[in-house]
Amino acid sequence: MMPAKYDTEARRQAVQMALECSDAVWYQRTLKSDICGCRLSREEESTVIDSAMQTAADMAQSVAARYGQLSPQALLAAMNIKLVHTAEDLREPYLYMGLYEPAIRTITLNDSTLLLIRKFIRENGLEVFTPEEDIIRIAVFHEIFHALEEETPGIYTRSSMMERRFLGIFPYKRGLSGASEVGAVHFSKCMAGVSYSPCIYERYLLIALSLVSIDFLLPNL
Amino acid sequence: MFDMIAGILLLITFLILIYYCMKGGNLLVGFIVSSILWCFIGQVPIHIVVTDVFQKSVESYGATIAIIVFGAWFGRILVDTGIAGYIIKKTVELAGDKPLTTALLLCSVCALIFTSAFGVGSVMAIGMIVLPILFSLGVDKKTALGSYLLAVAAGMYLNIAYVSQFFAVFKTIKYDDTYIHFAVIATIVHVVVMLAFITFNYLRAQKGGRARAWAASTAPQMQEGKTVGLSFYCMIVPFIPIIMVAFFKWMPVPAFMLGIFLGLLLTHNMGSYTLAVEKIQKTLYDGIADSGLLIGMLYGVNIFQAAAKQVSPILQHMLGGFIPTTPTVIVAGFCILAPLALFRGPLMIWGSGIALVSIFQAMGLFSEQFLFALFLIPPVAIVASACPTQSWSMWGLSYAKVEPQQYIKTNLPWAWLILIIVEILAFVMVGNS
């Protein structure tokens, strides 16, 4: 018999709890899992998250003002960005859902991961919290933010916002790719008009692949 | 007349062996079957076949196998104690979010790690850390994979366990100062070309901006647990064996044992007897598993070489008039025909090239140093850098979802350039001594 904590109802409860977490808590996880990140003080972390969220919200407003309320596909057309799909096999531990390549102005959605997430949502009755069709819109908006970053010189999420010292002596400035990710996630949330954090999809994927237990769904664990 | 017919048959079997190797056939099986056929064609007496060809050739390889096993064990220590992950993490932190700088630094560090770490398991385990980092930085998959494999290959000139494999074929060669001097320069050349490869391919792919992906990566979490509590001084561990051999003139096995001991000690794996024993057993087991197939293939090489020695008079009689006898012409031939090392072709010593080595040795016209210098480079510069038949490259291609043709097309021109430079260096610095 399957242990109680792994049944569908338990999963739904765990998801509900996770979705109640604030955006800031989710973004703390995003910064922590930034493969190229560095150790941040609490104050630095909070500043980066607030500034990246503000940048994303401002960007969403400016896009709405410039193009109106468009669907992701219509926005792509307006911005002259191509959308393609791939069904590439999963490449653990690097499981990408969407990719933006500025050189060819193309967003690639990885159907292998997206379908896996959608299946996970269906099988566990999670549509009520995270409708499965949302993920496509969110993934496209996420990558559109990266496209906008390319076109916006000096944008906070691409700036060298961290002051560090090499060998504890020589001062230098560095950026954080995690800040760019926080911005993209937050932008997709604003543009898609969803109330939950899109970061939940990353957790769905890892759980669906049994790379993370449902016990680790909460972002602050 | 007998020599003529036997010579033709030997050449036919040699060509079949080349075809078999290039088609990806199992090398151990290929070498053993070819050895039997060559002994049969050459009418080698049975008591010599069972003693010299199949027994002595294998048992005389014990010393080299010991070095390979300890090298692979040491490689596992670097991975399983988190030292490799720690060094990589610190490198990435230092580089910040600049993809090109990170890729350049990361691959240079990998090249340094692989001057000591050995074994397909180590290449895979470190690749599982490095490749996701490169992908998430927006480096395209063919550049990421190509860079990483060039970095692994760069470490091989100095890698004691790797170079030791050649000592079974070239018995008078030693890992001495002359060799180390050459290997350091060869590594520098290889790394410089690798850096040029990364810069060229990255800039070409990133015209118009930086690629970004939305990915759920487990790599940082996977490494987080292993690297917790490690301190900067554990970064010295990968270089312990090479320092001990190069500067203190230790033999390789004790040098690796010191590295293993310090690796466990500095990563707090000797906190308790149980923990230490568990770690020692696991890493040793994994290290031997990593090197098992390689050892089997090398046994096959030795058997084949012993068989070739028995039929060498026939081969010499047959080919003596065709093969150039001037070293510079042979070196030039190797530089021009370098792609023939691909798919275990005739320039790849750990493939059908072993027959060519045996023919050269049988001719008795070239020194061991010259042949060693000649045949050392293609396996590193061409096969480890651009050939899909290298065991860890097969893993890399499958992991990164890169087509073998794409990999060859991307890496071969650079690998060829490395071969030309390093082959000439080897000829001047090692082959002429």
Chai-1 contact restraints between the chains, C-beta under 6 A:
chainA,res_idxA,chainB,res_idxB,connection_type,confidence,min_distance_angstrom,max_distance_angstrom,comment,restraint_id
A,S33,B,P220,contact,1.0,0.0,6.0,A-B,restraint_1
A,I35,B,I133,contact,1.0,0.0,6.0,A-B,restraint_2
A,I35,B,S136,contact,1.0,0.0,6.0,A-B,restraint_3
A,I35,B,P220,contact,1.0,0.0,6.0,A-B,restraint_4
A,C36,B,V92,contact,1.0,0.0,6.0,A-B,restraint_5
A,C36,B,D97,contact,1.0,0.0,6.0,A-B,restraint_6
A,C38,B,E93,contact,1.0,0.0,6.0,A-B,restraint_7
A,E88,B,K401,contact,1.0,0.0,6.0,A-B,restraint_8
A,P93,B,P132,contact,1.0,0.0,6.0,A-B,restraint_9
A,P93,B,S217,contact,1.0,0.0,6.0,A-B,restraint_10
A,P93,B,T218,contact,1.0,0.0,6.0,A-B,restraint_11
A,P93,B,A219,contact,1.0,0.0,6.0,A-B,restraint_12
A,Y94,B,P132,contact,1.0,0.0,6.0,A-B,restraint_13
A,Y94,B,F135,contact,1.0,0.0,6.0,A-B,restraint_14
A,Y94,B,A215,contact,1.0,0.0,6.0,A-B,restraint_15
A,Y94,B,S217,contact,1.0,0.0,6.0,A-B,restraint_16
A,L95,B,A215,contact,1.0,0.0,6.0,A-B,restraint_17
A,L95,B,A216,contact,1.0,0.0,6.0,A-B,restraint_18
A,Y96,B,A213,contact,1.0,0.0,6.0,A-B,restraint_19
A,Y96,B,A215,contact,1.0,0.0,6.0,A-B,restraint_20
A,M97,B,W214,contact,1.0,0.0,6.0,A-B,restraint_21
A,G98,B,W214,contact,1.0,0.0,6.0,A-B,restraint_22
A,L99,B,A213,contact,1.0,0.0,6.0,A-B,restraint_23
A,Y100,B,R212,contact,1.0,0.0,6.0,A-B,restraint_24
A,E101,B,A211,contact,1.0,0.0,6.0,A-B,restraint_25
A,P102,B,G208,contact,1.0,0.0,6.0,A-B,restraint_26
A,P102,B,G209,contact,1.0,0.0,6.0,A-B,restraint_27
A,A103,B,K207,contact,1.0,0.0,6.0,A-B,restraint_28
A,A103,B,G208,contact,1.0,0.0,6.0,A-B,restraint_29
A,H142,B,W214,contact,1.0,0.0,6.0,A-B,restraint_30
A,H146,B,R212,contact,1.0,0.0,6.0,A-B,restraint_31
A,E150,B,G209,contact,1.0,0.0,6.0,A-B,restraint_32
A,R174,B,G96,contact,1.0,0.0,6.0,A-B,restraint_33
A,G175,B,D97,contact,1.0,0.0,6.0,A-B,restraint_34
A,L176,B,D97,contact,1.0,0.0,6.0,A-B,restraint_35
A,S177,B,D97,contact,1.0,0.0,6.0,A-B,restraint_36
A,E202,B,A216,contact,1.0,0.0,6.0,A-B,restraint_37
A,L205,B,A216,contact,1.0,0.0,6.0,A-B,restraint_38
A,L206,B,A216,contact,1.0,0.0,6.0,A-B,restraint_39
A,L211,B,T218,contact,1.0,0.0,6.0,A-B,restraint_40
